[in-house]
């Protein structure tokens, strides 16, 4: 299923969602090199989070890049790299135009409602925290991985998880084969979640997606009462007094 839009109107302009989309697109278009694979690889290795670097606390050596986390010898490929700060920068790097567009499309469809529910500051905290939780999950599952982890998928998965808790019955207009079908979000997101386990997707950090999603669900569940109070207040019909 390909989501087209959600049938869930908002009354608050999704400023943070638009800023996040703009930032991700700008990084891809204006900062990530695309002239050669070597330049692109060097850029990503220098700025993206790498599990082996976090577990060892040191940037990868040339030998580790070629031979794995246990490889001995060699000099640090990027000695000035902050291996922990890379957990943040990784969220704004993407492996290609399709990777970028698919992530941004999901963020556009689901992000506005979660931003409205959490408020701008709370939404940004949720997004970043879900991304960090997703990154942590991948590192725990793959502590010796020397492949850079890139993409906003873990953070966006947190947004999806929150949506599943707050708006389970709202419809997601989806393209199913050649037919447009309004699917309840709990069905759409349930299928998305199941697909992380069921489909072999080489190069996809499914652990990050799963934990990001569960983090978003848990956060929305904990603050559910406060979030619904906020939504009720925002959507309460205005009273204009008596009229003739």
C-alpha positions in Angstrom: 0.0 0.0 0.0 1.2 3.5 -0.9 -0.2 6.2 1.4 -1.7 9.2 -0.5 -3.0 11.3 2.4 -4.6 10.9 5.8 -8.2 12.0 6.4 -7.5 13.8 9.6 -7.6 17.6 9.3 -5.6 19.9 11.5 -6.0 23.5 12.6 -2.3 24.2 13.4 0.3 24.9 10.7 2.9 22.1 10.8 5.9 24.4 11.1 8.3 21.9 12.6 7.3 19.2 10.1 7.9 21.6 7.2 11.3 22.7 8.7 12.4 19.0 9.1 11.4 18.2 5.6 13.2 21.3 4.3 16.4 20.5 6.3 16.5 16.9 5.1 16.1 18.0 1.5 18.6 20.8 1.8 21.2 18.5 3.3 20.8 16.0 0.5 20.7 18.6 -2.3 23.4 21.0 -1.1 25.7 19.1 1.2 25.8 15.5 0.3 28.2 15.0 -2.6 26.8 13.1 -5.6 29.7 13.6 -8.1 31.3 10.3 -7.3 30.7 7.2 -5.2 34.1 7.7 -3.4 33.2 11.3 -2.4 29.8 10.3 -1.2 31.1 7.3 0.8 33.8 9.5 2.4 31.2 12.1 3.3 28.9 9.5 4.9 31.6 7.7 6.8 32.8 11.0 8.3 29.4 12.2 9.4 27.1 9.2 10.0 26.8 7.1 13.1 28.6 3.8 12.9 28.0 1.1 15.5 31.6 0.0 15.9 32.7 3.6 16.5 30.1 4.0 19.3 30.9 0.7 21.0 34.7 1.4 20.9 34.4 5.1 21.4 36.9 5.8 18.6 36.6 6.6 14.9 37.1 3.8 12.4 40.6 3.0 11.1 41.3 2.3 7.5 41.8 -1.3 8.5 38.4 -1.5 10.2 36.6 0.0 7.2 38.1 -2.8 5.0 38.2 -5.7 7.4 35.6 -5.1 10.1 35.5 -3.9 13.7 38.1 -6.4 15.0 40.7 -5.5 12.3 43.9 -4.3 13.8 46.3 -1.7 12.6 45.9 1.3 10.3 45.3 4.9 11.1 42.0 6.6 11.9 40.2 7.5 8.7 38.5 10.6 10.1 40.4 11.4 13.4 38.4 14.6 14.1 35.0 12.8 14.1 32.7 13.0 17.1 31.3 9.4 17.1 28.5 10.3 19.4 27.3 13.6 17.8 27.1 11.6 14.6 23.9 10.0 16.0 22.2 13.3 15.4 23.7 14.1 12.0 22.8 10.7 10.7 19.1 11.5 10.9 19.6 14.1 8.2 21.6 12.0 5.7 20.0 9.7 3.1 21.3 7.0 0.9 19.6 8.2 -2.3 16.7 10.2 -3.7 14.2 7.4 -3.3 15.2 6.9 0.3 14.8 10.7 0.9 11.5 11.1 -0.9 9.8 8.1 0.7 10.9 9.2 4.2 9.7 12.8 3.6 6.4 11.6 2.2 5.6 9.6 5.3 6.7 12.5 7.5 4.4 14.9 5.5 1.4 12.6 5.8 1.7 11.7 9.5 3.7 14.5 11.0 1.2 17.3 11.0 -1.3 15.6 13.3 1.4 14.5 15.7 2.9 18.0 15.8 -0.6 19.4 16.5 -1.0 16.9 19.4 2.4 17.3 21.0 2.9 21.0 20.3 6.0 22.1 18.3 8.5 21.7 21.1 7.2 18.4 22.2 7.0 17.1 18.7 10.6 18.0 18.0 11.7 16.3 21.2 9.7 13.2 20.2 11.2 13.1 16.7 14.8 13.4 17.9 14.4 11.1 20.9 12.8 8.4 18.7 15.6 8.8 16.2 18.2 8.3 19.0 16.3 5.3 20.4 16.2 3.8 17.0 19.9 4.3 16.5 20.6 2.8 19.9 18.6 -0.3 19.0 20.6 -0.8 15.8 23.9 -0.4 17.7 22.8 -2.9 20.4 21.7 -5.4 17.7 24.8 -4.8 15.6 27.6 -3.6 17.9 30.4 -4.5 15.4 28.8 -3.1 12.3 31.1 -0.8 10.3 28.5 0.3 7.8 27.1 3.9 8.3 23.6 4.2 9.5 21.8 7.0 7.7 18.2 8.3 7.3 15.3 9.7 9.2 13.4 6.5 9.2 13.9 5.7 12.9 12.7 9.2 13.9 9.7 9.0 11.5 8.9 5.6 12.8 8.4 7.2 16.2 5.9 9.6 14.6 4.1 6.6 13.1 3.9 4.9 16.4 2.5 7.9 18.1 -0.1 8.2 15.3 -1.1 4.6 15.8 -2.0 5.3 19.5 -3.7 8.7 19.0 -5.6 8.2 15.8 -6.1 4.4 15.3 -9.4 4.7 13.4 -8.6 7.7 11.2 -8.4 6.7 7.5 -5.3 6.7 5.4 -6.2 7.0 1.7 -3.9 4.4 0.1 -3.2 3.2 -3.3 -3.7 -0.6 -3.2 -2.5 -2.0 -6.6 -4.6 0.3 -8.8 -7.4 1.2 -6.4 -7.6 4.1 -3.9 -8.8 2.7 -0.6 -9.4 4.6 2.7 -7.7 2.2 5.2 -7.9 2.7 9.0 -4.6 3.8 10.3 -4.2 0.9 12.7 -4.5 -1.5 9.7 -2.1 0.5 7.6 0.5 1.0 10.3 0.0 -2.6 11.5 0.9 -3.8 8.1 3.9 -1.4 7.9 5.1 -2.7 11.3 4.7 -6.4 10.3 6.6 -5.8 7.1 9.7 -4.8 9.0 9.9 -8.4 10.1 8.3 -10.3 7.2 10.2 -8.8 4.2 13.9 -9.3 3.6 15.2 -5.8 2.8 18.9 -5.8 2.3 20.6 -2.7 3.8 17.5 -1.7 5.8 17.9 -1.3 9.5 14.7 -2.9 10.6 15.7 -2.9 14.2 15.8 0.9 14.2 12.3 1.1 12.6 10.8 -1.3 15.1 12.2 0.4 18.2 11.5 3.9 16.8 7.9 2.9 16.3 7.5 1.3 19.7 9.1 4.4 21.3 6.6 6.6 19.6 3.7 4.3 20.8 5.0 4.3 24.3 5.4 8.1 24.5 2.0 8.8 23.1 0.4 6.2 25.5 2.1 7.8 28.5 0.9 11.3 27.6 -2.3 10.3 25.9 -4.7 12.2 28.3 -2.7 15.4 28.1 -2.5 15.1 24.3 -6.2 14.6 23.8 -6.9 17.5 26.1 -4.8 19.7 23.9 -6.5 18.4 20.7 -9.9 18.9 22.2 -9.0 22.5 23.1 -7.6 23.2 19.7 -10.6 21.8 17.8 -13.3 23.1 20.1 -15.9 25.0 18.0 -15.7 28.8 18.5 -18.7 30.4 20.1 -19.8 33.6 18.4 -22.7 34.5 20.6 -26.4 34.9 19.6 -27.3 35.9 16.0 -30.5 36.9 14.3 
